[in-house]
């Protein structure tokens, strides 16, 4: 694994400069950025086990271990945090009556399939996926993920608008007006200020404060062995398509914002996330994916150091041993989350737009235009369709629409040109 070189003097970053994945700042500053990544991923990572009734601390443990494994397998080339995948919520909720062991079996098999896709990509080259998921597809997946998350941000914002405005104002002020380190820690500073204001004004949720008082300081996570049931596996298999799209989209997004060619790391990314999901399914955690929330943090701070993600992973492992800390973070009020995520989720969507612009995707081409239109609206509107007992949401259907629809429509368009309609193939 490559060692990190120190960026500059390790204490200051020039305005407009970028801290690359293989660089780091001083360790105290790196720890600060790592904590910021923990703050960005925490609410979403614990939300999935809360909804699916998985143990939160166990999911947090495998999230941290999975992140460290990801950094090792990708050789510190791809900055990413592996948090709980929202794509698992629908299938796991539908399989809830089978019991947690059977649900974990589905997670485990999904991870194994993702590893298989990663091995195929490494063996046959990234062009295997590029033919199916060109820039128009990966950009669309990122955009629809950001827009799909938007309603949760606006809903939280509306619950405590004053706290949300204060949080957002501090983040924007630090990011745009302030210089140096303060601008790069804008998200963490905004969350802390909003949290303090909420505490002083009595806006912290009373029930969560009671849970904080009752929580133990130390306690091991709860582990559960998986059980393989074919009926549950069939429900979870479609999630693999979403995980592939999210991983490829993440690598493309990181490549876009860092200006580096990371195509050679796509297979490693898929294998790493697959193995992390296998570990989670083997012990009682929810399936993992590369986290879009943390792309927003990187875009805001322009610090892409994988050292910060290593700190975040280790922090998650340590925090998983303390129910007290989990309860403390859970006291962050809705307004603070709304103020921070309304910015971060928007920046996620714009990363996808940046991919389209960088690759000059031609939206005058009807194939690109129609497939993106359907996928983005399905994701933004959180389209929900039931198949049997399973209910799949907008991210799943949007990803399926663009991943499956693009090659089909492109093939039909090629047949049409072959039938006598001339024209060159547009970029996409």
TORLOSE-594288 format. One record per residue (C-alpha): residue number from 1; x negated, y negated, z negated; residue in one letter. Coordinates in steps of 0.1 Angstrom, whole numbers, plus 5000, padded with zeros to 4 digits. Layout:
% residues N
NODE|NUM|X|Y|Z|a
...
% end
This chain:
% residues 428
NODE|1|5000|5000|5000|x
NODE|2|4987|4966|5009|x
NODE|3|4976|4942|4981|x
NODE|4|4991|4908|4979|x
NODE|5|4969|4878|4987|x
NODE|6|4974|4846|4966|x
NODE|7|4991|4819|4985|x
NODE|8|4970|4787|4983|x
NODE|9|4960|4781|4947|x
NODE|10|4989|4802|4935|x
NODE|11|5006|4773|4917|x
NODE|12|5018|4750|4945|x
NODE|13|5035|4755|4978|x
NODE|14|5034|4727|5004|x
NODE|15|5067|4714|5016|x
NODE|16|5077|4733|5047|x
NODE|17|5052|4761|5040|x
NODE|18|5063|4798|5037|x
NODE|19|5051|4824|5012|x
NODE|20|5047|4855|5034|x
NODE|21|5057|4890|5023|x
NODE|22|5021|4901|5017|x
NODE|23|5014|4869|4997|x
NODE|24|5022|4860|4961|x
NODE|25|5021|4830|4939|x
NODE|26|5007|4831|4903|x
NODE|27|5022|4859|4883|x
NODE|28|5042|4836|4860|x
NODE|29|5058|4820|4891|x
NODE|30|5063|4853|4908|x
NODE|31|5081|4865|4877|x
NODE|32|5104|4835|4879|x
NODE|33|5112|4842|4915|x
NODE|34|5118|4879|4906|x
NODE|35|5143|4868|4879|x
NODE|36|5160|4846|4905|x
NODE|37|5165|4877|4927|x
NODE|38|5179|4896|4898|x
NODE|39|5204|4868|4892|x
NODE|40|5214|4869|4929|x
NODE|41|5220|4906|4930|x
NODE|42|5234|4913|4895|x
NODE|43|5270|4904|4898|x
NODE|44|5275|4923|4931|x
NODE|45|5254|4953|4920|x
NODE|46|5275|4958|4888|x
NODE|47|5308|4950|4906|x
NODE|48|5307|4983|4926|x
NODE|49|5303|5006|4896|x
NODE|50|5329|4986|4877|x
NODE|51|5354|4991|4905|x
NODE|52|5346|5028|4911|x
NODE|53|5342|5035|4874|x
NODE|54|5306|5046|4876|x
NODE|55|5283|5037|4847|x
NODE|56|5269|5002|4852|x
NODE|57|5236|5007|4835|x
NODE|58|5229|5039|4855|x
NODE|59|5236|5021|4888|x
NODE|60|5213|4993|4877|x
NODE|61|5186|5018|4869|x
NODE|62|5187|5034|4903|x
NODE|63|5190|5000|4919|x
NODE|64|5156|4990|4904|x
NODE|65|5140|5024|4911|x
NODE|66|5153|5023|4947|x
NODE|67|5139|4988|4952|x
NODE|68|5104|4999|4941|x
NODE|69|5106|5030|4963|x
NODE|70|5117|5008|4992|x
NODE|71|5087|4985|4988|x
NODE|72|5064|5015|4986|x
NODE|73|5077|5033|5017|x
NODE|74|5078|5001|5038|x
NODE|75|5043|4993|5026|x
NODE|76|5053|4958|5013|x
NODE|77|5062|4946|5048|x
NODE|78|5099|4942|5042|x
NODE|79|5111|4921|5013|x
NODE|80|5144|4935|5001|x
NODE|81|5164|4944|4971|x
NODE|82|5185|4976|4971|x
NODE|83|5217|4969|4953|x
NODE|84|5251|4987|4952|x
NODE|85|5267|4990|4987|x
NODE|86|5302|4977|4990|x
NODE|87|5308|5001|5018|x
NODE|88|5311|5029|4992|x
NODE|89|5340|5013|4974|x
NODE|90|5368|5025|4997|x
NODE|91|5357|5062|5000|x
NODE|92|5347|5065|4964|x
NODE|93|5380|5050|4953|x
NODE|94|5399|5074|4976|x
NODE|95|5380|5104|4962|x
NODE|96|5384|5093|4925|x
NODE|97|5409|5121|4918|x
NODE|98|5381|5146|4927|x
NODE|99|5360|5135|4898|x
NODE|100|5327|5116|4895|x
NODE|101|5306|5147|4902|x
NODE|102|5322|5152|4936|x
NODE|103|5320|5114|4943|x
NODE|104|5282|5116|4936|x
NODE|105|5280|5145|4960|x
NODE|106|5293|5123|4988|x
NODE|107|5268|5096|4979|x
NODE|108|5240|5121|4980|x
NODE|109|5250|5135|5014|x
NODE|110|5253|5100|5028|x
NODE|111|5218|5093|5017|x
NODE|112|5205|5124|5033|x
NODE|113|5221|5115|5066|x
NODE|114|5206|5080|5064|x
NODE|115|5172|5096|5059|x
NODE|116|5178|5117|5090|x
NODE|117|5186|5086|5111|x
NODE|118|5154|5070|5098|x
NODE|119|5133|5100|5107|x
NODE|120|5148|5100|5142|x
NODE|121|5140|5063|5146|x
NODE|122|5104|5068|5136|x
NODE|123|5100|5098|5159|x
NODE|124|5118|5083|5190|x
NODE|125|5111|5046|5184|x
NODE|126|5132|5017|5174|x
NODE|127|5145|5015|5210|x
NODE|128|5168|5043|5200|x
NODE|129|5187|5018|5178|x
NODE|130|5180|4988|5200|x
NODE|131|5200|5004|5228|x
NODE|132|5229|5007|5205|x
NODE|133|5223|4977|5182|x
NODE|134|5207|4948|5202|x
NODE|135|5206|4913|5188|x
NODE|136|5242|4906|5196|x
NODE|137|5252|4936|5174|x
NODE|138|5228|4930|5145|x
NODE|139|5236|4893|5144|x
NODE|140|5274|4901|5144|x
NODE|141|5269|4925|5115|x
NODE|142|5251|4899|5094|x
NODE|143|5277|4872|5102|x
NODE|144|5307|4894|5094|x
NODE|145|5290|4905|5061|x
NODE|146|5285|4869|5051|x
NODE|147|5321|4859|5061|x
NODE|148|5336|4890|5044|x
NODE|149|5320|4880|5011|x
NODE|150|5333|4844|5015|x
NODE|151|5367|4849|5000|x
NODE|152|5352|4862|4967|x
NODE|153|5331|4831|4965|x
NODE|154|5360|4807|4972|x
NODE|155|5382|4826|4948|x
NODE|156|5356|4823|4920|x
NODE|157|5351|4787|4929|x
NODE|158|5388|4779|4926|x
NODE|159|5391|4795|4891|x
NODE|160|5367|4769|4876|x
NODE|161|5362|4742|4901|x
NODE|162|5345|4717|4878|x
NODE|163|5319|4742|4867|x
NODE|164|5315|4754|4903|x
NODE|165|5310|4719|4916|x
NODE|166|5283|4712|4889|x
NODE|167|5265|4744|4897|x
NODE|168|5266|4738|4935|x
NODE|169|5255|4702|4931|x
NODE|170|5225|4712|4910|x
NODE|171|5215|4739|4936|x
NODE|172|5219|4715|4965|x
NODE|173|5201|4687|4946|x
NODE|174|5172|4710|4938|x
NODE|175|5170|4725|4973|x
NODE|176|5174|4693|4993|x
NODE|177|5162|4664|4971|x
NODE|178|5136|4680|4948|x
NODE|179|5102|4690|4960|x
NODE|180|5078|4719|4953|x
NODE|181|5087|4746|4928|x
NODE|182|5120|4731|4916|x
NODE|183|5134|4733|4951|x
NODE|184|5124|4769|4955|x
NODE|185|5140|4779|4922|x
NODE|186|5172|4760|4931|x
NODE|187|5196|4790|4927|x
NODE|188|5183|4801|4894|x
NODE|189|5182|4765|4881|x
NODE|190|5218|4759|4893|x
NODE|191|5230|4791|4876|x
NODE|192|5214|4783|4843|x
NODE|193|5227|4747|4843|x
NODE|194|5262|4758|4852|x
NODE|195|5260|4785|4825|x
NODE|196|5249|4761|4798|x
NODE|197|5276|4736|4808|x
NODE|198|5302|4763|4807|x
NODE|199|5290|4774|4772|x
NODE|200|5291|4739|4758|x
NODE|201|5326|4733|4772|x
NODE|202|5340|4766|4759|x
NODE|203|5345|4780|4794|x
NODE|204|5328|4813|4788|x
NODE|205|5353|4843|4790|x
NODE|206|5362|4852|4754|x
NODE|207|5366|4889|4761|x
NODE|208|5331|4890|4776|x
NODE|209|5317|4873|4745|x
NODE|210|5333|4899|4723|x
NODE|211|5318|4926|4745|x
NODE|212|5284|4909|4741|x
NODE|213|5287|4910|4703|x
NODE|214|5296|4946|4703|x
NODE|215|5270|4958|4728|x
NODE|216|5240|4978|4716|x
NODE|217|5205|4964|4721|x
NODE|218|5190|4996|4735|x
NODE|219|5206|5027|4750|x
NODE|220|5197|5052|4777|x
NODE|221|5218|5053|4809|x
NODE|222|5243|5080|4814|x
NODE|223|5234|5107|4839|x
NODE|224|5257|5130|4858|x
NODE|225|5249|5158|4882|x
NODE|226|5265|5158|4917|x
NODE|227|5289|5184|4931|x
NODE|228|5293|5190|4968|x
NODE|229|5329|5190|4981|x
NODE|230|5335|5189|5019|x
NODE|231|5367|5168|5016|x
NODE|232|5348|5141|4997|x
NODE|233|5319|5142|5021|x
NODE|234|5342|5136|5051|x
NODE|235|5354|5104|5034|x
NODE|236|5319|5091|5028|x
NODE|237|5302|5100|5061|x
NODE|238|5315|5068|5080|x
NODE|239|5296|5047|5054|x
NODE|240|5264|5058|5070|x
NODE|241|5272|5037|5101|x
NODE|242|5276|5007|5079|x
NODE|243|5243|5014|5060|x
NODE|244|5224|5017|5093|x
NODE|245|5239|4984|5105|x
NODE|246|5231|4967|5072|x
NODE|247|5195|4980|5071|x
NODE|248|5188|4971|5107|x
NODE|249|5204|4937|5103|x
NODE|250|5184|4931|5072|x
NODE|251|5151|4939|5089|x
NODE|252|5160|4917|5119|x
NODE|253|5171|4889|5096|x
NODE|254|5138|4891|5076|x
NODE|255|5119|4892|5109|x
NODE|256|5138|4861|5121|x
NODE|257|5131|4840|5090|x
NODE|258|5095|4851|5086|x
NODE|259|5085|4850|5123|x
NODE|260|5071|4886|5121|x
NODE|261|5077|4916|5143|x
NODE|262|5091|4942|5119|x
NODE|263|5106|4966|5145|x
NODE|264|5081|4992|5133|x
NODE|265|5095|4991|5098|x
NODE|266|5131|4999|5108|x
NODE|267|5126|5036|5104|x
NODE|268|5108|5032|5071|x
NODE|269|5136|5009|5059|x
NODE|270|5163|5035|5067|x
NODE|271|5143|5064|5051|x
NODE|272|5137|5043|5020|x
NODE|273|5173|5033|5015|x
NODE|274|5184|5069|5023|x
NODE|275|5161|5083|4996|x
NODE|276|5172|5056|4971|x
NODE|277|5208|5066|4978|x
NODE|278|5199|5103|4974|x
NODE|279|5184|5095|4940|x
NODE|280|5214|5075|4929|x
NODE|281|5238|5103|4940|x
NODE|282|5216|5128|4921|x
NODE|283|5219|5111|4888|x
NODE|284|5251|5090|4885|x
NODE|285|5245|5058|4904|x
NODE|286|5263|5042|4933|x
NODE|287|5248|5043|4969|x
NODE|288|5224|5015|4977|x
NODE|289|5218|4991|5006|x
NODE|290|5195|4962|5014|x
NODE|291|5211|4932|4998|x
NODE|292|5224|4902|5018|x
NODE|293|5226|4881|4987|x
NODE|294|5188|4881|4984|x
NODE|295|5184|4871|5020|x
NODE|296|5202|4839|5011|x
NODE|297|5178|4833|4982|x
NODE|298|5148|4838|5005|x
NODE|299|5163|4815|5031|x
NODE|300|5168|4789|5004|x
NODE|301|5134|4792|4988|x
NODE|302|5113|4802|5018|x
NODE|303|5095|4826|4994|x
NODE|304|5094|4861|5010|x
NODE|305|5068|4877|4987|x
NODE|306|5075|4914|4981|x
NODE|307|5058|4909|4948|x
NODE|308|5088|4890|4936|x
NODE|309|5110|4920|4946|x
NODE|310|5087|4943|4927|x
NODE|311|5092|4922|4896|x
NODE|312|5130|4923|4903|x
NODE|313|5130|4961|4906|x
NODE|314|5110|4965|4873|x
NODE|315|5133|4940|4856|x
NODE|316|5164|4959|4867|x
NODE|317|5149|4992|4853|x
NODE|318|5141|4975|4819|x
NODE|319|5175|4958|4818|x
NODE|320|5193|4991|4825|x
NODE|321|5180|5002|4791|x
NODE|322|5198|4974|4773|x
NODE|323|5236|4973|4773|x
NODE|324|5233|4940|4754|x
NODE|325|5216|4922|4784|x
NODE|326|5242|4936|4808|x
NODE|327|5269|4922|4786|x
NODE|328|5250|4889|4784|x
NODE|329|5248|4885|4822|x
NODE|330|5284|4895|4824|x
NODE|331|5293|4863|4805|x
NODE|332|5284|4842|4835|x
NODE|333|5317|4825|4842|x
NODE|334|5335|4826|4876|x
NODE|335|5328|4790|4883|x
NODE|336|5290|4795|4882|x
NODE|337|5292|4825|4905|x
NODE|338|5315|4806|4928|x
NODE|339|5293|4776|4930|x
NODE|340|5262|4797|4938|x
NODE|341|5277|4822|4962|x
NODE|342|5297|4797|4983|x
NODE|343|5263|4785|4995|x
NODE|344|5244|4819|4996|x
NODE|345|5272|4837|5015|x
NODE|346|5273|4809|5041|x
NODE|347|5236|4811|5045|x
NODE|348|5238|4849|5051|x
NODE|349|5262|4843|5080|x
NODE|350|5240|4817|5095|x
NODE|351|5210|4841|5095|x
NODE|352|5231|4861|5119|x
NODE|353|5237|4830|5140|x
NODE|354|5199|4824|5140|x
NODE|355|5193|4858|5154|x
NODE|356|5217|4851|5183|x
NODE|357|5200|4818|5190|x
NODE|358|5164|4832|5187|x
NODE|359|5173|4860|5212|x
NODE|360|5194|4837|5235|x
NODE|361|5225|4859|5233|x
NODE|362|5248|4849|5261|x
NODE|363|5283|4845|5249|x
NODE|364|5295|4836|5284|x
NODE|365|5292|4873|5290|x
NODE|366|5326|4889|5282|x
NODE|367|5310|4920|5266|x
NODE|368|5291|4899|5240|x
NODE|369|5320|4875|5235|x
NODE|370|5348|4901|5230|x
NODE|371|5330|4926|5208|x
NODE|372|5316|4899|5185|x
NODE|373|5351|4882|5183|x
NODE|374|5368|4914|5172|x
NODE|375|5340|4924|5147|x
NODE|376|5337|4890|5131|x
NODE|377|5375|4885|5126|x
NODE|378|5378|4921|5113|x
NODE|379|5350|4913|5087|x
NODE|380|5361|4878|5078|x
NODE|381|5398|4889|5075|x
NODE|382|5388|4920|5056|x
NODE|383|5408|4943|5078|x
NODE|384|5420|4973|5058|x
NODE|385|5432|5004|5075|x
NODE|386|5439|5038|5058|x
NODE|387|5427|5071|5072|x
NODE|388|5443|5098|5052|x
NODE|389|5437|5089|5016|x
NODE|390|5408|5067|5024|x
NODE|391|5411|5029|5028|x
NODE|392|5383|5012|5047|x
NODE|393|5377|4974|5046|x
NODE|394|5365|4947|5069|x
NODE|395|5328|4953|5067|x
NODE|396|5333|4990|5077|x
NODE|397|5357|4983|5105|x
NODE|398|5338|4952|5117|x
NODE|399|5305|4972|5118|x
NODE|400|5322|5001|5136|x
NODE|401|5338|4978|5161|x
NODE|402|5306|4961|5171|x
NODE|403|5283|4992|5169|x
NODE|404|5307|5015|5188|x
NODE|405|5324|4989|5210|x
NODE|406|5293|4972|5224|x
NODE|407|5277|5003|5242|x
NODE|408|5311|5013|5255|x
NODE|409|5320|4979|5269|x
NODE|410|5285|4975|5283|x
NODE|411|5288|5009|5300|x
NODE|412|5321|4999|5315|x
NODE|413|5306|4966|5327|x
NODE|414|5277|4985|5343|x
NODE|415|5302|5007|5362|x
NODE|416|5320|4977|5374|x
NODE|417|5288|4961|5387|x
NODE|418|5279|4994|5403|x
NODE|419|5313|4993|5421|x
NODE|420|5302|4963|5440|x
NODE|421|5302|4934|5416|x
NODE|422|5268|4918|5415|x
NODE|423|5251|4900|5386|x
NODE|424|5223|4904|5362|x
NODE|425|5226|4919|5328|x
NODE|426|5229|4891|5302|x
NODE|427|5208|4890|5271|x
NODE|428|5223|4907|5241|x
% end
